[in-house]
Amino acid sequence: MVGCAVAACHNHHRTTRSKGITYHSFPRDPKLAKIWVIKSRRKDTLNIGHGRVCSDHFLPTDYEDDMKNRLLGLKERKILKRGAVPSLKLSSCDDGDERTSSRTERIRKRNILQRALRRLKSLSPKRIDDSSKLECSSKVNHQLHVC
């Protein structure tokens, strides 16, 4: 499930599959990855190992010509040039607040639910010994027959 890591961008692979939008992994070069993180304008932490940035945030000139696939008659891929940096449709910091706050709220609710579930698991119900249960019921039955 891939979604765009740029603040206030709501592109997700499920909703953009037919629109030709692709998702690019963060670069392995730490300096360039840091620039991508800054450009994404997220206030919360971002896992660059799993995060992706959609093609809406790159210029057409940021892509290499996929001559190999074009000559072979295959579907052309969007291949980013080395050193390409997201530069289009980057939100202002204010726009990211809404997404960050809703994400923070979801995380808070999930943590509350997880704590409640852990607490429920730690509370063990008291077990009733089956033999004492049988004794009580046989005494009650005996008293009913005596009357």
C-alpha positions in Angstrom: 0.0 0.0 0.0 1.9 3.0 -1.3 1.0 6.5 -0.6 2.9 9.8 -1.2 5.0 11.0 1.6 4.7 14.7 0.7 2.6 16.6 3.3 -1.0 17.3 2.2 -0.6 15.1 -0.9 -3.4 12.5 -0.9 -2.2 10.4 -3.8 -2.4 6.7 -3.1 -1.7 3.8 -5.4 -5.3 2.6 -5.1 -6.8 5.9 -6.3 -4.1 6.8 -8.9 -3.5 3.5 -10.6 -5.3 4.5 -13.8 -3.8 8.0 -13.9 -0.3 7.0 -14.7 1.2 8.3 -11.4 4.3 6.4 -10.3 5.9 6.3 -6.8 9.6 6.8 -6.3 11.7 5.5 -3.3 13.8 7.9 -1.4 17.4 8.1 -2.7 20.1 6.0 -1.0 22.5 9.0 -0.8 21.9 10.3 2.7 22.4 14.0 1.6 19.9 13.7 -1.2 17.5 11.8 1.0 17.7 14.6 3.5 16.8 17.1 0.8 13.8 15.0 -0.2 12.6 14.9 3.5 12.9 18.7 3.8 11.0 19.1 0.5 8.3 16.8 1.7 7.5 19.3 4.5 6.3 16.7 6.9 6.3 17.7 10.6 6.1 14.1 11.8 8.8 11.5 11.4 9.2 9.9 8.0 10.5 6.4 7.4 12.6 6.9 4.2 13.1 3.2 3.9 9.4 2.7 3.1 8.3 6.2 2.1 7.6 7.1 -1.5 7.1 10.4 -3.4 4.7 10.4 -6.3 5.5 11.6 -9.8 3.2 14.6 -9.4 6.1 16.3 -7.5 8.7 16.0 -10.2 9.3 18.0 -13.4 9.2 16.3 -16.8 12.9 17.2 -17.1 13.6 15.2 -13.9 13.1 11.9 -15.9 15.5 10.0 -18.1 14.4 9.0 -21.6 13.5 5.3 -21.5 14.9 4.6 -25.0 15.3 0.9 -24.4 11.6 0.2 -23.7 10.6 2.7 -26.4 12.7 0.9 -29.1 11.5 -2.5 -28.0 7.9 -1.3 -28.1 7.3 -1.8 -24.4 5.6 0.5 -22.0 7.9 3.3 -21.1 8.9 3.7 -17.5 9.4 6.9 -15.5 13.0 6.7 -14.4 14.3 9.6 -12.3 17.6 11.2 -13.1 20.3 11.0 -10.5 20.0 14.1 -8.2 16.4 14.8 -9.1 14.5 16.6 -6.3 10.8 17.0 -5.8 9.8 20.5 -6.8 6.2 20.6 -7.9 3.0 20.8 -5.8 4.8 21.0 -2.6 2.5 22.2 0.2 3.2 25.0 2.5 3.8 24.1 6.1 0.2 25.2 7.0 -1.3 22.7 4.6 0.7 19.8 6.2 -0.8 20.6 9.6 -4.2 19.1 8.7 -2.7 15.9 7.5 -0.2 15.7 10.4 -2.9 16.4 13.0 -5.2 13.7 11.6 -2.4 11.3 11.4 -1.4 12.1 15.0 -5.0 11.6 16.1 -5.1 8.2 14.4 -1.9 7.2 16.1 -3.2 8.4 19.5 -6.5 6.4 19.1 -4.6 3.3 18.0 -2.3 3.5 21.0 -5.3 3.9 23.4 -6.9 0.8 21.8 -3.7 -1.2 22.0 -3.3 -0.3 25.7 -6.9 -1.3 26.4 -6.4 -4.6 24.7 -3.2 -5.3 26.6 -5.0 -4.5 29.8 -7.9 -6.8 29.0 -5.5 -9.6 28.2 -3.7 -9.1 31.5 -7.0 -9.3 33.4 -7.8 -13.0 33.7 -11.3 -14.1 34.6 -11.7 -16.0 37.9 -12.2 -19.6 37.2 -14.9 -21.5 39.2 -13.9 -25.0 40.2 -16.4 -27.4 38.5 -16.5 -29.8 41.4 -17.7 -27.1 43.9 -20.3 -26.1 41.3 -21.6 -29.6 41.1 -21.8 -29.9 44.9 -23.9 -26.8 45.2 -26.3 -27.9 42.5 -26.8 -31.4 43.9 -27.6 -29.8 47.4 -30.2 -27.6 45.8 -31.7 -30.5 43.9 -31.7 -32.6 47.1 -33.5 -29.8 49.0 -36.1 -29.5 46.3 -36.9 -33.2 46.5 -37.2 -33.1 50.3 -39.9 -30.5 50.3 
